[in-house]
């Protein structure tokens, strides 16, 4: 009898342990499930941010909306001047009629020697400016300076409300730039080529005398 009771007690103990182990196993898996859910919720805001439309990017908006203003012009190729300028800086000058044009490149603005050409505009017409102080086409097109070059236009009377403009090759994407009054004219800061000029706001042909 005693032996029978002992076996019975052992079976009860084993049964209790089995039930307890099953309960412990279930309890141990529950936190893991909650942790996974919490991790998913944490990542959800990041996923939402990454899915924003590209149109929200202001840089994309700028690239999609180029400046529609243009300038129509002809060149006085015979008055063009070229100089090789390196990292030590230098200048190149030209003239058309009573307009003197001087491009000054600071030391360190170029990393290697470049043939810089300045060609005066013979005629020009733009919705933004009447180029009474003249303008120039600058080459090579697309050249970018580490330090902006200075374009000085002197000779004619400087308009009271003078403005400067620059443009890309073929006269596209005209935009206004600052024009600083100097002795006898104005100075424009040129960060990159292809063209620049100055005058009074408004439409009108360039007004310069015929070269002699």
Secondary structure, DSSP 8 states (H G I E B T S, - for coil): -HHHHHHHHHHHHHHHHHHHHHHHHHHHHHHHHHHHHHHHHHHHHHHHHHT--GGG-HHHHHHHS-----EEEEE-GGG-EEEEE-TT-EEEEEEETTEEEEEEE-TTS-SS-EEEEEEEEEEEEESSEE-TT-EEEEESTT-EEEEEEEEEEESS---TT-EEEEE-GGG-S-EEE-EEEETTEEEEEEEE-SEEEEEEES-EE-------
